[in-house]
Amino acid sequence: MANTRKNRNTRKNRGCRKNRTERKTQSGGKRKASDWAKSVKRVYEEMRSNNPKTKLGDAMREASRRRKAGKL
């Protein structure tokens, strides 16, 4: 009987820890977009208007080139 009581307590504690972590994730909000993310999005939308098959990776490379050139 002592073992079953102990097992119940450990199961109960595990559930509490799980609920505690779930509450943390639910209560948080989204982070604000960084300047880099905003500029990549702007370049991506610009490139998509010219070519709808443009990939995000291509836009990231282009944004990186522009930033290194001082145009972004």
C-alpha positions in Angstrom: 0.0 0.0 0.0 2.9 2.4 0.7 4.2 1.9 -2.9 0.8 2.8 -4.5 0.6 6.0 -2.4 4.1 6.9 -3.4 3.3 6.2 -7.1 0.2 8.4 -6.9 2.3 11.3 -5.6 4.9 11.0 -8.3 2.3 10.9 -11.0 0.5 13.9 -9.5 3.7 15.9 -9.3 4.6 15.1 -12.9 1.2 16.4 -14.0 1.8 19.6 -12.0 5.1 20.3 -13.6 3.6 19.7 -17.0 0.8 22.2 -16.3 3.2 24.7 -15.0 5.2 24.7 -18.3 2.1 24.8 -20.4 0.9 27.9 -18.5 4.2 29.7 -19.3 3.9 29.1 -23.0 0.3 30.1 -23.2 0.7 33.4 -21.3 3.6 34.7 -23.4 3.2 36.9 -26.5 5.1 37.1 -29.7 8.4 38.9 -29.9 8.6 42.1 -31.9 10.2 41.7 -35.3 13.8 42.8 -35.5 15.0 45.4 -38.0 16.7 42.6 -40.0 13.4 40.6 -40.2 11.5 43.7 -41.3 14.1 44.5 -44.0 14.1 40.8 -45.3 10.3 40.9 -45.4 10.4 44.1 -47.4 12.9 42.7 -49.9 11.0 39.4 -50.1 7.7 41.2 -51.0 9.5 43.4 -53.5 11.1 40.3 -55.2 7.7 38.4 -55.1 6.0 41.2 -57.0 8.5 40.7 -59.8 8.6 36.9 -59.6 6.0 34.9 -57.6 8.4 31.8 -57.4 10.9 33.7 -55.4 12.0 31.8 -52.2 12.6 33.3 -48.8 16.3 32.2 -48.9 16.8 34.2 -52.1 15.4 37.3 -50.4 17.6 36.8 -47.4 20.7 36.6 -49.6 19.7 39.7 -51.5 19.0 41.6 -48.2 22.4 40.5 -47.0 24.1 41.8 -50.1 22.2 45.1 -49.8 23.1 45.5 -46.2 26.8 44.9 -46.9 26.6 47.5 -49.7 25.0 50.0 -47.3 21.8 50.2 -49.3 19.6 48.7 -46.6 
